[in-house]
Amino acid sequence: MTRITILKNRNGSIVEYEIKGHTRYGSFGKDILCASISILSQTALISLNEVCGIEENNIYYLIDEKKGYLKVSLPSELSKSQRDKADIVLKTMEVGLKSLVDIYPDYITLKYREV
């Protein structure tokens, strides 16, 4: 089971996301569901830097592929342009993840917290 937690601030902007565990939908290395989650979440991470202009060393992230773990936290201080772009990138990731949860509820959970 993969457990996804998305943290949002009072404005509804995603400020952190954490993904734990393998879905076990398929065998290791051939699990298309795990691959889908990884593509969505890691593309969002890369886009925070390359599309939104947030310096890589200002984004906290931790990846452990063996454990199926990814945590990404945005810096608290972003320009309006960076925040607007990050909202689009992260909302797009969220839409994709929610779609996977709707299709595969026995393999993925999605929870929200406010910070």
C-alpha positions in Angstrom: 0.0 0.0 0.0 1.2 3.5 -0.9 0.3 6.2 1.6 0.3 9.8 0.2 0.0 12.8 2.5 -0.4 16.3 1.1 0.1 19.3 3.4 -1.6 22.6 2.5 -1.4 26.0 4.1 -4.4 28.2 5.0 -4.5 29.5 1.4 -4.9 26.0 0.1 -1.5 25.9 -1.5 0.5 22.6 -1.2 3.6 23.2 0.9 4.7 19.6 1.3 4.0 16.1 0.1 5.1 12.7 1.3 4.8 9.3 -0.4 5.4 6.1 1.5 5.5 2.5 0.5 5.1 0.4 -2.6 1.7 -0.4 -4.0 2.4 -4.1 -4.6 0.1 -3.9 -7.6 2.7 -5.7 -9.7 6.1 -7.3 -9.1 9.0 -5.1 -8.2 10.3 -3.3 -11.2 7.2 -4.0 -13.2 4.6 -2.3 -11.0 2.9 0.2 -13.3 1.0 1.8 -10.5 4.1 2.5 -8.5 5.7 3.9 -11.6 2.8 6.2 -12.2 3.0 7.6 -8.7 6.8 8.1 -9.1 6.4 9.8 -12.4 3.8 12.3 -11.1 5.6 13.1 -7.9 9.1 13.3 -9.2 8.1 15.3 -12.3 6.5 17.8 -9.8 9.7 18.0 -7.8 11.9 18.6 -10.9 9.3 21.2 -12.2 9.5 23.2 -9.0 13.1 23.9 -9.9 13.0 24.0 -13.7 9.5 25.5 -14.3 8.8 27.5 -11.2 12.4 28.8 -10.7 12.8 27.7 -7.1 16.5 27.0 -6.5 17.1 23.3 -6.0 19.0 23.9 -2.7 15.9 25.7 -1.4 13.7 22.7 -1.9 13.9 20.0 0.8 13.5 16.6 -0.6 14.4 13.1 0.5 14.2 10.0 -1.8 14.6 6.4 -0.9 13.7 4.3 -3.9 14.1 0.9 -2.1 11.6 1.9 0.6 9.4 3.7 -1.9 9.7 7.0 0.0 9.6 10.6 -1.3 9.2 13.8 0.8 9.2 17.3 -0.7 8.9 20.5 1.2 8.8 24.0 -0.3 10.6 26.9 1.3 8.2 29.3 3.2 9.4 32.3 1.3 8.5 32.3 -2.4 7.9 35.1 -4.8 4.3 35.6 -6.0 5.4 34.3 -9.4 7.1 31.2 -7.9 4.1 30.5 -5.7 1.6 30.8 -8.6 3.6 28.5 -10.8 4.2 26.0 -7.9 0.4 26.0 -7.2 -0.2 25.0 -10.9 2.5 22.3 -10.9 1.4 20.8 -7.5 -2.3 21.0 -8.2 -1.7 19.1 -11.5 0.3 16.4 -9.5 -2.6 16.3 -7.0 -5.2 15.8 -9.7 -3.2 12.9 -11.2 -2.7 11.3 -7.8 -6.4 11.6 -6.9 -7.3 10.0 -10.2 -5.1 7.0 -9.3 -6.6 6.7 -5.9 -10.1 6.7 -7.4 -9.1 3.9 -9.8 -7.0 1.9 -7.4 -8.3 2.5 -3.8 -7.0 -0.9 -2.6 -3.5 0.1 -3.3 -3.2 3.9 -2.5 -4.5 6.2 0.2 -4.4 10.0 0.1 -4.7 12.2 3.2 -4.6 15.9 3.7 -3.3 18.0 6.5 -3.3 21.7 7.1 -0.2 23.5 8.4 
